[in-house]
Amino acid sequence: MSTIGSFTSVTLRSRLLRQSTAASYLQSVRHLGLSEVPMERLSLGLLWEALETVPNRNTRRKHVIALRSIFRAEPWIKELRIPKSTARVYDLPDEDSIRFALMLSPYELQGLLMMYGGLRVAEACAVSPKALSGNVLNVHKQMDESGRILTSKTVGDVVLPSWLCERVQGMKPFTSTPGAVRESMRRNGAKVGIVLGPHMLRHRYATEMVSRRVNPEIARQQLRHSDLKTTLGYYAQVSKDDIDGVVKDLFG
């Protein structure tokens, strides 16, 4: 008997998808508890029921996109509406606290690449000195939770600070999966009294650029977004104090 999981695997293999995209879609099916469900039970109601167990709106949005792609041949799948994404607002810790927490972790370098290079956690885990040319890091690989190297979600060059380039050049072979990095950051952040996670560091990177009034196009290229709206609307966190500062600087 065919299951939703086996159907998904066969379907994705027949399409020209990035490895990372196919892996993400399979992960959505697993997270929603649908892998072992018989295909004969597939229905709009079943998918809605599974999605209702996901409290985070952005995560639910990711799963809906995956399901619509996997089951695009079903005439009713368009009724599964894609919810709008919401900007996540972090209580961003100060730089010194983050650096101290990272120093306690064996994955400090991966954290620094996220904090000062804007890399995603899976990309930071796949970095090697070979990808560095001068102060430019070519980001084109990422590591999944099983340690496999896949094509990155978005590829491109990222300019790094010279001191961080030296750290990358001197790094030794070291396996670091995204899950291990997340857990290490969570534990060591708690030791210093802060909430710390990989995506927060990428978010902080974008916010820092915007708060320093960097050309938005530079921020977009560094974060490797295809759309500037993503950089400004989703990642850049702006406070009233930031706005007050701009108004005072511009108009006294």
FENJOJO-V188242 format. One record per run of one state. SS is the DSSP state (A for helix, B for strand, O for the rest). FROM is the first residue (numbers start at 1). TO is the last residue. If there is no record, write none. Layout:
((SS/FROM/TO) (SS/FROM/TO))
This chain:
((O/1/2) (B/3/3) (A/4/13) (O/14/18) (A/19/31) (O/32/37) (B/38/38) (A/39/41) (O/42/43) (A/44/51) (O/52/56) (A/57/70) (O/71/76) (A/77/79) (O/80/94) (A/95/103) (O/104/107) (A/108/117) (O/118/120) (A/121/124) (O/125/128) (A/129/131) (B/132/133) (O/134/135) (B/136/143) (O/144/148) (B/149/159) (O/160/161) (A/162/169) (O/170/177) (A/178/191) (O/192/197) (A/198/211) (O/212/215) (A/216/223) (O/224/227) (A/228/235) (O/236/239) (A/240/251) (O/252/252))
